[in-house]
Amino acid sequence: MILLRQHNIRSRRALAFTLAELLIAISIFAIVLAAMNTVLFSAIHLRERTTEAVEKALPVEFALATIKHDLGNLVAPGGTLSGSLQSTPTTNTTPNQISPDFYCNNGTPEASYPWGDMQKVSYSLVPSVGRGAMGKDLVRNVTRNLLATTEQTPMQQWLLSGVESMTFNYYDGAEWAEAWDTTTQTNLPSAIKVQIQMSQDKNAGALARISPLELVIPIDIQPATNSLSTNTVTQ
C-alpha cells in the first residue's frame, strides 16, 4: 500500500511543471508576441505610408496627363476658331494666368454645351483657400464658345495644390526658348516643355528642395501653306 502511494506521488510530480519551466515558457511566449507585434505594426505603418504616397501621386498624375492632353492637341494658328500662340500676350483676361492661351481640339461635345471640340485653354495659379496650405492651386481655364461676340468667362477646373511656380519653354528645333509668338514666327514650336515647381516646408534645408515636375510634349501640327510642291507633275 505504501509503495503504491509513493508511486502515485512520483507520477504526479512527473506530470507537473516546475516554476523554472513555467518562467521559461512565459519568456518564450512574450518574445514571440513582441516579434509578432513589431511585424504587425510595421506592416500597418507601411500600408499607411503607401496609401498616403498613392493619394499624393494621383493628383499629380492627373494634372500632368491633363496638360499633356491639352498641349498634345494644339491646332495651327490662323483659323476661324484658332488664335495665335503668344507666351507674352498683351492682355490676359483670366486672373492670375501664368500661361499663354492654347487653342486645342480636345473638347468633348455634350448636349448641354452646343459647341464643337475646339476650345481655348490656359492655366492659372490662384491662392490656396485651405488653412495653412503651402503654395498655390493650379487651375485650368477652359473657354468652349469661341464664336461668342463678347468675352466669355472660362470654366475653371482644379488640377493641383501646393504649386510654387509653373513655366513653359518652347523648342524651335535647335534650342529651347522662353518666349514664342506665332504672329511673328507663323509656326508652332517643335515641342513644349512644362516645369512645375512644388512648394516645400520652409523648415526644410536647401538640400531637401524638391526637383520640379517636368513634362515635354512634342508638337506635330504646323500651319498649312499654299505653296505647291516642286515635285508636281506637269502635263
C-alpha positions in Angstrom: 0.0 0.0 0.0 2.8 2.3 0.9 4.6 1.5 -2.3 1.5 2.3 -4.3 1.2 5.8 -2.7 4.8 6.6 -3.3 4.3 5.5 -7.0 1.3 7.8 -7.3 3.2 10.8 -5.8 6.1 10.3 -8.2 3.7 10.0 -11.2 2.0 13.4 -10.3 5.4 15.0 -9.9 6.5 13.7 -13.2 3.4 15.2 -14.9 3.7 18.7 -13.2 5.7 21.7 -14.4 8.3 23.3 -12.2 8.5 27.1 -11.7 11.6 27.4 -13.8 9.9 25.6 -16.7 6.9 28.0 -16.4 9.1 31.1 -16.4 11.0 29.8 -19.5 7.7 29.1 -21.3 6.3 32.5 -20.5 9.5 34.3 -21.6 9.5 32.5 -24.9 5.8 33.3 -25.4 6.5 37.0 -24.6 9.4 37.1 -27.1 7.1 35.6 -29.8 4.4 38.1 -29.1 6.8 41.0 -29.2 8.1 39.9 -32.6 4.6 39.5 -33.9 3.6 42.9 -32.6 6.7 44.5 -34.3 5.9 42.8 -37.6 2.2 43.8 -37.4 2.8 47.4 -36.6 5.5 47.7 -39.3 3.0 46.3 -41.8 0.3 48.8 -40.7 2.8 51.7 -41.0 3.9 50.6 -44.4 0.4 50.3 -45.6 -0.4 53.9 -44.3 2.7 55.3 -46.0 1.9 53.5 -49.2 -1.7 54.8 -49.2 -0.5 58.3 -48.4 2.0 58.2 -51.3 -0.6 56.9 -53.7 -3.1 59.6 -52.7 -0.4 62.3 -53.2 0.6 60.9 -56.6 -2.9 60.7 -58.1 -3.5 64.5 -58.4 0.0 64.9 -59.8 -0.5 62.2 -62.4 -4.0 63.6 -63.3 -2.6 67.2 -63.7 0.3 66.1 -65.9 -2.0 63.9 -68.0 -4.4 66.8 -68.5 -1.6 69.2 -69.5 -0.2 66.6 -71.9 -3.6 66.0 -73.4 -4.1 69.8 -73.9 -0.7 70.6 -75.5 -0.6 67.4 -77.5 -3.8 68.6 -79.3 -2.8 72.1 -80.3 -4.2 73.3 -83.6 -2.3 75.5 -86.1 -2.9 79.2 -85.6 -4.8 81.4 -88.0 -8.1 79.5 -88.3 -11.6 80.8 -87.6 -11.6 79.1 -84.2 -7.8 79.2 -83.5 -5.9 82.2 -82.2 -2.2 82.9 -82.0 0.1 81.3 -79.5 1.8 84.1 -77.6 3.8 83.4 -74.5 3.7 87.1 -73.6 0.2 88.2 -74.6 -0.7 91.9 -74.4 -3.7 91.2 -72.3 -4.8 88.3 -70.0 -8.5 88.2 -69.3 -8.2 85.4 -66.7 -6.9 86.5 -63.3 -3.5 85.0 -62.2 -3.0 83.5 -65.6 0.6 82.1 -66.0 0.4 80.5 -69.4 -0.4 81.5 -73.0 -3.8 80.8 -74.4 -3.6 77.3 -76.0 -6.2 76.5 -78.8 -6.9 72.8 -78.7 -9.2 70.3 -80.4 -9.7 68.0 -77.4 -13.0 69.3 -76.2 -15.9 66.8 -75.7 -19.2 67.8 -77.4 -22.1 67.5 -75.0 -25.8 68.1 -75.1 -25.5 70.9 -72.5 -22.7 72.6 -74.4 -23.6 73.0 -78.1 -20.1 73.6 -79.3 -17.5 71.5 -81.2 -14.3 70.1 -80.0 -12.3 73.3 -80.3 -11.6 75.1 -77.0 -9.2 77.7 -75.6 -7.2 76.5 -72.5 -5.0 78.4 -70.1 -3.6 77.8 -66.7 -3.6 80.0 -63.6 -2.0 79.9 -60.1 -4.5 81.1 -57.5 -4.1 81.4 -53.7 -5.0 78.3 -51.8 -8.1 78.6 -49.6 -7.1 75.9 -47.2 -5.8 77.0 -43.8 -2.0 76.5 -43.5 -1.8 75.3 -47.1 1.6 75.7 -48.8 1.9 77.1 -52.3 -0.9 77.9 -54.7 -3.6 75.9 -56.6 -3.0 75.2 -60.3 -6.3 75.8 -62.1 -7.2 75.0 -65.7 -9.3 77.7 -67.5 -11.4 76.4 -70.4 -13.4 78.5 -72.9 -15.7 76.5 -75.2 -17.7 79.1 -77.1 -15.0 80.6 -79.4 -17.6 82.3 -81.7 -19.0 84.5 -79.0 -19.1 88.2 -79.8 -18.5 89.1 -76.1 -15.7 88.0 -73.8 -16.6 84.7 -72.1 -15.9 83.7 -68.5 -13.9 80.5 -68.7 -14.9 77.4 -66.8 -12.3 76.6 -64.1 -11.0 73.1 -63.2 -8.8 72.5 -60.2 -5.8 70.4 -61.0 -3.2 70.5 -58.2 -2.4 72.1 -54.9 0.9 73.1 -53.3 2.4 74.6 -56.5 5.1 77.2 -56.3 5.6 78.1 -59.9 4.9 76.9 -63.5 7.0 77.7 -66.5 6.8 77.0 -70.2 9.7 76.6 -72.7 9.5 76.3 -76.5 11.8 74.2 -78.7 12.5 75.6 -82.2 14.3 72.5 -83.5 17.7 73.6 -82.2 17.3 75.1 -78.7 14.8 76.0 -76.0 13.4 79.5 -75.9 11.5 81.1 -73.0 9.1 83.0 -75.4 7.1 82.2 -78.5 4.9 84.3 -80.7 3.1 82.9 -83.8 2.2 86.3 -85.0 5.9 86.8 -86.0 7.1 83.2 -86.3 4.0 81.9 -88.1 4.6 78.3 -86.9 4.2 76.4 -83.7 7.2 75.2 -81.7 8.5 71.6 -82.3 8.0 70.8 -78.6 6.8 72.5 -75.4 8.4 71.8 -72.0 6.4 72.4 -68.8 8.0 72.6 -65.4 6.0 72.6 -62.2 7.9 73.5 -59.0 6.1 72.2 -56.0 6.2 74.0 -52.6 8.1 72.6 -49.7 8.3 73.1 -46.0 10.1 76.3 -45.0 12.0 74.4 -42.3 13.5 72.0 -44.9 17.1 72.6 -45.8 18.4 73.6 -49.2 19.5 70.0 -49.9 15.9 68.8 -49.4 14.5 71.0 -52.2 12.0 69.1 -54.4 13.0 68.8 -58.0 10.5 70.3 -60.4 8.0 68.1 -62.3 8.9 68.2 -66.0 6.9 67.3 -69.0 8.0 67.5 -72.6 5.2 67.4 -75.3 6.1 67.1 -79.0 4.1 69.3 -81.3 3.4 67.7 -84.7 0.9 70.2 -86.1 2.1 73.0 -88.3 0.3 75.6 -90.4 -0.6 74.6 -93.9 0.8 76.5 -96.8 -0.5 77.3 -100.3 2.9 76.7 -101.9 3.0 73.9 -104.5 5.4 71.0 -104.2 8.4 71.1 -106.5 7.6 67.5 -107.4 4.3 68.5 -109.0 3.9 66.7 -112.3 3.1 69.0 -115.2 1.4 67.9 -118.3 
